[in-house]
Amino acid sequence: MWTALFARFLRRLIRNGNLAVSIGDGPEMLFGNGQGHKVTVRIDDPSTVRRLILDAELAVGESYTDGRLSIDGDDLQGLLGIVMRNFRQTDDLPAAARVLAGLRYIRRGLDQANPEVRARRNVAHHYDLTPAIYDLFLDADRQYSCGYFADKTMSLDAAQTAKKAHIARKLLISPGMRVLDIGCGWGGLALTLARDHGAQVTGITLSQEQLAIARNRAEAAGLADRVSFKLVDYRAMTGQFDRIVSVGMFEHVGAPNFATFFNVVRGCLTEDGVALIHTIGRTAPPHATNPWIAKYIFPGGYVPSLSEVAEAIQNAGLRVGDIECLRLHYAMTLRCWFDRFNARADTAAALKDQRFVRMWRYYLAASEQTFRHGPQDVFQFQLCRRPDAVPITRDYLYTPADQSLAQAAE
């Protein structure tokens, strides 16, 4: 019965592409129009099929991570590419899965409440892993957000250098300016703003591992007098800053806290100040976080719709100086991360185990395919309190310096 239901589900979902599925010792079933590279999936038992029918969003990732679902040649990118290209809406899912999706949306406020204690625990779940894990796939500066690929042939390091330069130009930083970096990660952007632009930077994080590494980097670079890193929740921040930047942190705020976040930004920003918020976002209506991502990768995380962020910015009394959509830049970044992680999978398995390797491969591949084929984007919001705080054209953002920065990072 479950095999027949699963076949019916896949025929409804997979209209294009070339997907083959076999269950246990059963015959191979074909789905799609037969065009393109063939991807062959093998499922070990009917119980896995039942879980895939009832809750595919969670079960696909779990089944692959646990080894109950395998792909010939381990072609994870191929499988997820087919699924994402064919998936259009929740109505494509079986009734039970649609009910679960609805319930997750209803309870998302509770899941994303993220009071400070839970926020610290959520951050530790992902960012306080063995530090060497991140060395396997990130660039030398440990930038854990999308690069800026002005040229598709750029290396990962060059794209991350270009990203930091692009952000700095949007911030219009002058020497001596006080800068707040909300969610400073391992400190790379803060150190760049201090070293290359003469800023006085305060970086805040909830990760003990990131804090220790960032402080050590500041000391080693001789920048400890210009950069300070603190273990502080953004909701506890006070004081005034000429510039505020936040890269890849807003995804951890949670929808119930959007108003609080932007009220903090406005309260800490000087009257003529400028803020830059860089976040993953959706070009579709609000939703609930993918259950596999929420359970295994980013508990408490949420990728907001543009409409949700715009409303929160508006209600905080901030003006939008500029909104830029980076679109495929993150897909390109994720492919670099996936390839680098894959090349060092044996090292990752030695640091963790094979299950962790499969889990991380699924995370990186699923994220890339969502950016390539789903409603996922990257938004950069340039915010201010006064309409004349930033130039009225974008000319200042695009200078010949872009090329020299990219070349210097190669």
NUGUFI-656277 format. One record per residue (C-alpha): residue number from 1; residue in one letter; x, y, z. Coordinates in nm, 3 decimals, always signed. Last residue first. Example, Ala and Ser with C-alpha at 12.3 -4.5 7.8 and 13.67 -1.06 7.14 Angstrom:
residues 2
(2,S,(+1.367,-0.106,+0.714))
(1,A,(+1.230,-0.450,+0.780))
***
This chain:
residues 410
(410,E,(+4.325,+3.589,-0.560))
(409,A,(+4.237,+3.837,-0.284))
(408,A,(+4.429,+4.125,-0.443))
(407,Q,(+4.250,+4.068,-0.774))
(406,A,(+3.910,+4.106,-0.610))
(405,L,(+4.015,+4.422,-0.432))
(404,S,(+4.166,+4.564,-0.753))
(403,Q,(+3.847,+4.494,-0.943))
(402,D,(+3.619,+4.656,-0.690))
(401,A,(+3.845,+4.960,-0.661))
(400,P,(+3.732,+5.064,-1.010))
(399,T,(+3.417,+5.199,-0.838))
(398,Y,(+3.061,+5.085,-0.795))
(397,L,(+2.895,+5.179,-0.467))
(396,Y,(+2.939,+5.558,-0.491))
(395,D,(+2.726,+5.572,-0.807))
(394,R,(+2.420,+5.436,-0.627))
(393,T,(+2.231,+5.766,-0.634))
(392,I,(+2.073,+5.980,-0.359))
(391,P,(+2.379,+5.959,-0.136))
(390,V,(+2.322,+5.841,+0.226))
(389,A,(+2.222,+6.024,+0.546))
(388,D,(+2.007,+6.271,+0.350))
(387,P,(+1.674,+6.099,+0.420))
(386,R,(+1.745,+6.088,+0.795))
(385,R,(+1.701,+5.790,+1.026))
(384,C,(+1.897,+5.538,+0.822))
(383,L,(+1.877,+5.191,+0.675))
(382,Q,(+2.059,+4.999,+0.402))
(381,F,(+1.882,+4.665,+0.371))
(380,Q,(+2.079,+4.390,+0.199))
(379,F,(+1.855,+4.103,+0.100))
(378,V,(+1.962,+3.750,+0.009))
(377,D,(+1.715,+3.529,-0.179))
(376,Q,(+1.510,+3.213,-0.142))
(375,P,(+1.192,+3.146,-0.340))
(374,G,(+1.318,+2.807,-0.463))
(373,H,(+1.521,+2.692,-0.765))
(372,R,(+1.879,+2.813,-0.726))
(371,F,(+1.861,+2.941,-0.369))
(370,T,(+1.676,+2.629,-0.255))
(369,Q,(+1.925,+2.415,-0.446))
(368,E,(+2.214,+2.568,-0.255))
(367,S,(+2.050,+2.523,+0.085))
(366,A,(+1.965,+2.160,+0.012))
(365,A,(+2.326,+2.092,-0.091))
(364,L,(+2.482,+2.258,+0.215))
(363,Y,(+2.246,+2.098,+0.467))
(362,Y,(+2.259,+1.756,+0.297))
(361,R,(+2.639,+1.758,+0.298))
(360,W,(+2.634,+1.858,+0.664))
(359,M,(+2.405,+1.569,+0.760))
(358,R,(+2.603,+1.318,+0.554))
(357,V,(+2.929,+1.428,+0.719))
(356,F,(+2.768,+1.424,+1.063))
(355,R,(+2.657,+1.065,+1.003))
(354,Q,(+3.010,+0.973,+0.900))
(353,D,(+3.156,+1.087,+1.231))
(352,K,(+3.290,+1.401,+1.404))
(351,L,(+3.653,+1.515,+1.373))
(350,A,(+3.757,+1.201,+1.184))
(349,A,(+3.446,+1.225,+0.966))
(348,A,(+3.527,+1.590,+0.889))
(347,T,(+3.881,+1.492,+0.790))
(346,D,(+3.748,+1.223,+0.559))
(345,A,(+3.499,+1.470,+0.410))
(344,R,(+3.774,+1.713,+0.311))
(343,A,(+3.699,+1.729,-0.062))
(342,N,(+3.328,+1.722,+0.017))
(341,F,(+3.364,+2.022,+0.246))
(340,R,(+3.542,+2.220,-0.026))
(339,D,(+3.285,+2.121,-0.289))
(338,F,(+2.990,+2.203,-0.064))
(337,W,(+3.139,+2.535,+0.047))
(336,C,(+3.207,+2.644,-0.312))
(335,R,(+2.857,+2.534,-0.412))
(334,L,(+2.721,+2.729,-0.118))
(333,T,(+2.891,+3.046,-0.234))
(332,M,(+2.749,+3.012,-0.585))
(331,A,(+2.400,+2.956,-0.447))
(330,Y,(+2.455,+3.254,-0.216))
(329,H,(+2.539,+3.488,-0.504))
(328,L,(+2.233,+3.368,-0.693))
(327,R,(+1.997,+3.637,-0.562))
(326,L,(+2.194,+3.931,-0.424))
(325,C,(+1.883,+4.144,-0.376))
(324,E,(+1.965,+4.505,-0.288))
(323,I,(+1.750,+4.739,-0.081))
(322,D,(+1.857,+5.101,-0.041))
(321,G,(+1.816,+5.400,+0.186))
(320,V,(+1.520,+5.254,+0.372))
(319,R,(+1.405,+5.488,+0.648))
(318,L,(+1.366,+5.375,+1.008))
(317,G,(+1.062,+5.453,+1.224))
(316,A,(+1.052,+5.113,+1.391))
(315,N,(+0.714,+5.038,+1.228))
(314,Q,(+0.862,+5.079,+0.881))
(313,I,(+1.153,+4.847,+0.950))
(312,A,(+0.915,+4.584,+1.093))
(311,E,(+0.685,+4.612,+0.790))
(310,A,(+0.975,+4.582,+0.546))
(309,V,(+1.107,+4.274,+0.724))
(308,E,(+0.775,+4.092,+0.708))
(307,S,(+0.709,+4.187,+0.344))
(306,L,(+1.052,+4.067,+0.234))
(305,S,(+0.973,+3.725,+0.374))
(304,P,(+1.180,+3.608,+0.666))
(303,V,(+1.414,+3.306,+0.690))
(302,Y,(+1.368,+3.169,+1.041))
(301,G,(+1.599,+3.012,+1.295))
(300,G,(+1.495,+2.880,+1.637))
(299,P,(+1.699,+2.566,+1.586))
(298,F,(+1.942,+2.614,+1.295))
(297,I,(+2.097,+2.286,+1.177))
(296,Y,(+1.935,+1.966,+1.303))
(295,K,(+1.579,+2.033,+1.414))
(294,A,(+1.507,+2.366,+1.244))
(293,I,(+1.676,+2.261,+0.919))
(292,W,(+1.480,+1.935,+0.915))
(291,P,(+1.153,+2.114,+0.997))
(290,N,(+1.183,+2.373,+0.716))
(289,T,(+1.105,+2.701,+0.889))
(288,A,(+0.742,+2.811,+0.878))
(287,H,(+0.604,+3.045,+0.611))
(286,P,(+0.565,+3.409,+0.521))
(285,P,(+0.474,+3.487,+0.157))
(284,A,(+0.731,+3.441,-0.124))
(283,T,(+1.045,+3.632,-0.220))
(282,R,(+1.211,+3.491,+0.089))
(281,G,(+1.508,+3.621,+0.285))
(280,I,(+1.868,+3.554,+0.382))
(279,T,(+2.002,+3.855,+0.565))
(278,H,(+2.236,+4.152,+0.537))
(277,I,(+2.134,+4.449,+0.755))
(276,L,(+2.331,+4.768,+0.688))
(275,A,(+2.286,+5.064,+0.921))
(274,V,(+2.364,+5.433,+0.864))
(273,G,(+2.387,+5.717,+1.115))
(272,D,(+2.282,+6.083,+1.088))
(271,E,(+2.063,+6.077,+1.400))
(270,T,(+2.290,+5.825,+1.569))
(269,L,(+2.189,+5.459,+1.564))
(268,C,(+2.152,+5.268,+1.892))
(267,G,(+1.778,+5.334,+1.932))
(266,R,(+1.706,+5.267,+1.566))
(265,V,(+1.889,+4.935,+1.568))
(264,V,(+1.729,+4.838,+1.899))
(263,N,(+1.384,+4.920,+1.759))
(262,F,(+1.477,+4.711,+1.456))
(261,F,(+1.547,+4.405,+1.668))
(260,T,(+1.248,+4.450,+1.898))
(259,A,(+1.006,+4.473,+1.606))
(258,F,(+1.153,+4.160,+1.446))
(257,N,(+1.133,+3.962,+1.770))
(256,P,(+0.820,+3.753,+1.709))
(255,A,(+0.952,+3.668,+1.359))
(254,G,(+1.270,+3.497,+1.483))
(253,V,(+1.607,+3.662,+1.544))
(252,H,(+1.830,+3.386,+1.407))
(251,E,(+1.793,+3.481,+1.038))
(250,F,(+1.889,+3.835,+1.142))
(249,M,(+2.244,+3.716,+1.209))
(248,G,(+2.384,+3.664,+0.860))
(247,V,(+2.553,+4.005,+0.844))
(246,S,(+2.463,+4.282,+1.087))
(245,V,(+2.608,+4.629,+1.056))
(244,I,(+2.550,+4.944,+1.259))
(243,R,(+2.720,+5.278,+1.190))
(242,D,(+2.757,+5.602,+1.382))
(241,F,(+2.687,+5.421,+1.708))
(240,Q,(+2.507,+5.534,+2.022))
(239,G,(+2.475,+5.351,+2.353))
(238,T,(+2.270,+5.051,+2.459))
(237,M,(+2.273,+4.684,+2.370))
(236,A,(+2.084,+4.432,+2.584))
(235,R,(+1.848,+4.320,+2.308))
(234,Y,(+2.146,+4.240,+2.085))
(233,D,(+2.250,+3.966,+2.329))
(232,V,(+2.605,+4.018,+2.453))
(231,L,(+2.925,+3.811,+2.461))
(230,K,(+3.159,+4.094,+2.366))
(229,F,(+3.426,+4.167,+2.106))
(228,S,(+3.630,+4.486,+2.109))
(227,V,(+3.802,+4.634,+1.805))
(226,R,(+4.020,+4.944,+1.787))
(225,D,(+4.267,+4.887,+2.073))
(224,A,(+4.266,+4.512,+2.010))
(223,L,(+4.378,+4.574,+1.652))
(222,G,(+4.733,+4.437,+1.663))
(221,A,(+4.637,+4.160,+1.421))
(220,A,(+4.720,+3.885,+1.672))
(219,E,(+4.519,+4.057,+1.943))
(218,A,(+4.215,+4.102,+1.718))
(217,R,(+4.240,+3.741,+1.601))
(216,N,(+4.251,+3.613,+1.958))
(215,R,(+3.942,+3.814,+2.042))
(214,A,(+3.756,+3.678,+1.739))
(213,I,(+3.855,+3.319,+1.821))
(212,A,(+3.735,+3.343,+2.181))
(211,L,(+3.409,+3.513,+2.086))
(210,Q,(+3.334,+3.266,+1.808))
(209,E,(+3.373,+2.972,+2.044))
(208,Q,(+3.160,+3.130,+2.317))
(207,S,(+2.882,+3.207,+2.069))
(206,L,(+2.629,+3.472,+2.167))
(205,T,(+2.794,+3.745,+1.959))
(204,I,(+2.871,+4.115,+1.974))
(203,G,(+3.129,+4.319,+1.784))
(202,T,(+3.221,+4.672,+1.888))
(201,V,(+3.422,+4.853,+1.623))
(200,Q,(+3.622,+5.176,+1.620))
(199,A,(+3.664,+5.242,+1.250))
(198,G,(+3.987,+5.318,+1.064))
(197,H,(+3.864,+5.195,+0.726))
(196,D,(+4.102,+4.914,+0.629))
(195,R,(+4.206,+4.783,+0.970))
(194,A,(+3.895,+4.865,+1.175))
(193,L,(+3.638,+4.774,+0.910))
(192,T,(+3.835,+4.460,+0.820))
(191,L,(+3.861,+4.350,+1.183))
(190,A,(+3.487,+4.390,+1.229))
(189,L,(+3.418,+4.196,+0.908))
(188,G,(+3.640,+3.903,+1.008))
(187,G,(+3.535,+3.875,+1.372))
(186,W,(+3.457,+3.506,+1.406))
(185,G,(+3.086,+3.576,+1.395))
(184,C,(+3.003,+3.943,+1.453))
(183,G,(+2.634,+3.892,+1.526))
(182,I,(+2.554,+4.260,+1.560))
(181,D,(+2.857,+4.465,+1.449))
(180,L,(+2.834,+4.810,+1.609))
(179,V,(+3.053,+5.078,+1.452))
(178,R,(+3.187,+5.399,+1.606))
(177,M,(+3.343,+5.619,+1.338))
(176,G,(+3.707,+5.713,+1.387))
(175,P,(+3.806,+5.693,+1.022))
(174,S,(+3.510,+5.732,+0.782))
(173,I,(+3.258,+5.463,+0.692))
(172,L,(+3.004,+5.506,+0.413))
(171,L,(+2.808,+5.200,+0.534))
(170,K,(+2.718,+5.103,+0.177))
(169,R,(+3.086,+5.124,+0.087))
(168,A,(+3.178,+4.897,+0.376))
(167,I,(+2.918,+4.642,+0.266))
(166,H,(+3.062,+4.625,-0.085))
(165,A,(+3.416,+4.593,+0.054))
(164,K,(+3.309,+4.305,+0.280))
(163,K,(+3.141,+4.128,-0.012))
(162,A,(+3.444,+4.182,-0.239))
(161,T,(+3.669,+4.012,+0.018))
(160,Q,(+3.418,+3.726,+0.037))
(159,A,(+3.416,+3.693,-0.341))
(158,A,(+3.797,+3.692,-0.356))
(157,D,(+3.820,+3.421,-0.090))
(156,L,(+3.562,+3.206,-0.271))
(155,S,(+3.749,+3.239,-0.599))
(154,M,(+3.613,+3.465,-0.871))
(153,T,(+3.518,+3.309,-1.206))
(152,K,(+3.158,+3.428,-1.184))
(151,D,(+3.276,+3.790,-1.170))
(150,A,(+3.114,+4.040,-0.933))
(149,F,(+3.062,+3.737,-0.712))
(148,Y,(+2.980,+3.887,-0.373))
(147,G,(+3.015,+3.617,-0.108))
(146,C,(+2.727,+3.471,+0.086))
(145,S,(+2.749,+3.432,+0.463))
(144,Y,(+2.986,+3.250,+0.697))
(143,Q,(+3.300,+3.458,+0.636))
(142,R,(+3.578,+3.263,+0.803))
(141,D,(+3.858,+3.498,+0.691))
(140,A,(+4.051,+3.218,+0.516))
(139,D,(+3.740,+3.108,+0.328))
(138,L,(+3.500,+2.852,+0.472))
(137,F,(+3.495,+2.480,+0.388))
(136,L,(+3.721,+2.273,+0.612))
(135,D,(+3.809,+2.557,+0.848))
(134,Y,(+3.449,+2.549,+0.966))
(133,I,(+3.489,+2.198,+1.105))
(132,A,(+3.814,+2.299,+1.278))
(131,P,(+3.615,+2.508,+1.525))
(130,T,(+3.456,+2.194,+1.679))
(129,L,(+3.095,+2.303,+1.700))
(128,D,(+3.006,+2.613,+1.898))
(127,Y,(+2.833,+2.780,+1.604))
(126,H,(+2.544,+2.543,+1.541))
(125,H,(+2.404,+2.421,+1.872))
(124,A,(+2.574,+2.706,+2.060))
(123,V,(+2.360,+2.961,+1.876))
(122,N,(+2.041,+2.777,+1.967))
(121,R,(+2.145,+2.753,+2.333))
(120,R,(+2.226,+3.123,+2.347))
(119,A,(+1.891,+3.208,+2.185))
(118,R,(+1.711,+2.981,+2.430))
(117,V,(+1.853,+3.170,+2.726))
(116,E,(+1.793,+3.507,+2.559))
(115,P,(+1.431,+3.447,+2.465))
(114,N,(+1.400,+3.292,+2.119))
(113,A,(+1.027,+3.317,+2.042))
(112,Q,(+1.086,+3.134,+1.714))
(111,D,(+0.926,+2.798,+1.797))
(110,L,(+0.640,+2.965,+1.984))
(109,G,(+0.563,+3.206,+1.701))
(108,R,(+0.602,+2.922,+1.452))
(107,R,(+0.314,+2.732,+1.611))
(106,I,(+0.052,+2.810,+1.344))
(105,Y,(+0.301,+2.767,+1.059))
(104,R,(+0.410,+2.430,+1.192))
(103,L,(+0.046,+2.323,+1.216))
(102,G,(-0.016,+2.416,+0.855))
(101,A,(+0.290,+2.226,+0.734))
(100,L,(+0.177,+1.923,+0.934))
(99,V,(-0.169,+1.939,+0.775))
(98,R,(-0.015,+1.965,+0.429))
(97,A,(+0.204,+1.660,+0.503))
(96,A,(-0.102,+1.456,+0.601))
(95,A,(-0.289,+1.565,+0.284))
(94,P,(-0.007,+1.461,+0.051))
(93,L,(+0.217,+1.739,-0.081))
(92,D,(+0.174,+1.919,-0.414))
(91,D,(-0.065,+2.161,-0.244))
(90,T,(+0.235,+2.299,-0.054))
(89,Q,(+0.350,+2.471,-0.372))
(88,R,(+0.577,+2.445,-0.672))
(87,F,(+0.813,+2.152,-0.631))
(86,N,(+0.946,+2.039,-0.965))
(85,R,(+1.273,+2.231,-0.979))
(84,M,(+1.328,+2.175,-0.607))
(83,V,(+1.286,+1.797,-0.630))
(82,I,(+1.505,+1.760,-0.937))
(81,G,(+1.780,+1.976,-0.786))
(80,L,(+1.758,+1.787,-0.459))
(79,L,(+1.826,+1.460,-0.639))
(78,G,(+2.109,+1.595,-0.854))
(77,Q,(+2.280,+1.773,-0.565))
(76,L,(+2.269,+1.454,-0.361))
(75,D,(+2.438,+1.247,-0.629))
(74,D,(+2.590,+0.994,-0.387))
(73,G,(+2.704,+0.805,-0.698))
(72,D,(+2.376,+0.617,-0.680))
(71,I,(+2.164,+0.782,-0.413))
(70,S,(+2.091,+0.633,-0.071))
(69,L,(+1.796,+0.653,+0.164))
(68,R,(+1.813,+0.470,+0.496))
(67,G,(+2.164,+0.608,+0.553))
(66,D,(+2.078,+0.805,+0.867))
(65,T,(+2.152,+1.142,+0.706))
(64,Y,(+1.966,+1.046,+0.387))
(63,S,(+1.659,+0.928,+0.578))
(62,E,(+1.667,+1.231,+0.809))
(61,G,(+1.691,+1.479,+0.523))
(60,V,(+1.411,+1.317,+0.324))
(59,A,(+1.200,+1.261,+0.637))
(58,L,(+1.162,+1.618,+0.756))
(57,E,(+1.016,+1.784,+0.447))
(56,A,(+0.862,+1.453,+0.336))
(55,D,(+0.633,+1.422,+0.637))
(54,L,(+0.362,+1.158,+0.588))
(53,I,(+0.475,+1.022,+0.252))
(52,L,(+0.845,+1.016,+0.338))
(51,R,(+0.772,+0.855,+0.674))
(50,R,(+0.575,+0.575,+0.507))
(49,V,(+0.853,+0.518,+0.254))
(48,T,(+1.106,+0.488,+0.537))
(47,S,(+0.887,+0.225,+0.703))
(46,P,(+0.868,+0.040,+0.370))
(45,D,(+1.244,-0.043,+0.374))
(44,D,(+1.585,+0.037,+0.224))
(43,I,(+1.516,+0.320,-0.014))
(42,R,(+1.733,+0.349,-0.326))
(41,V,(+1.743,+0.665,-0.536))
(40,T,(+1.870,+0.685,-0.894))
(39,V,(+1.928,+1.022,-1.062))
(38,K,(+1.932,+1.023,-1.442))
(37,H,(+2.086,+1.331,-1.606))
(36,G,(+1.850,+1.515,-1.836))
(35,Q,(+1.512,+1.431,-1.984))
(34,G,(+1.313,+1.126,-1.882))
(33,N,(+0.987,+1.318,-1.850))
(32,G,(+0.962,+1.269,-1.476))
(31,F,(+0.942,+0.950,-1.272))
(30,L,(+1.074,+0.595,-1.320))
(29,M,(+1.018,+0.300,-1.084))
(28,E,(+1.290,+0.035,-1.039))
(27,P,(+1.161,-0.302,-0.928))
(26,G,(+1.136,-0.410,-0.565))
(25,D,(+1.416,-0.556,-0.353))
(24,G,(+1.392,-0.276,-0.100))
(23,I,(+1.233,+0.025,-0.264))
(22,S,(+1.368,+0.142,-0.600))
(21,V,(+1.341,+0.496,-0.733))
(20,A,(+1.447,+0.642,-1.069))
(19,L,(+1.431,+1.017,-1.141))
(18,N,(+1.481,+1.182,-1.480))
(17,G,(+1.370,+1.542,-1.504))
(16,N,(+1.030,+1.706,-1.532))
(15,R,(+0.689,+1.613,-1.389))
(14,I,(+0.801,+1.496,-1.046))
(13,L,(+0.531,+1.588,-0.792))
(12,R,(+0.221,+1.405,-0.912))
(11,R,(+0.414,+1.099,-1.026))
(10,L,(+0.604,+1.111,-0.695))
(9,F,(+0.285,+1.105,-0.488))
(8,R,(+0.136,+0.818,-0.689))
(7,A,(+0.456,+0.618,-0.647))
(6,F,(+0.451,+0.684,-0.273))
(5,L,(+0.090,+0.573,-0.245))
(4,A,(+0.170,+0.250,-0.431))
(3,T,(+0.472,+0.183,-0.212))
(2,W,(+0.270,+0.251,+0.102))
(1,M,(+0.000,+0.000,+0.000))
***
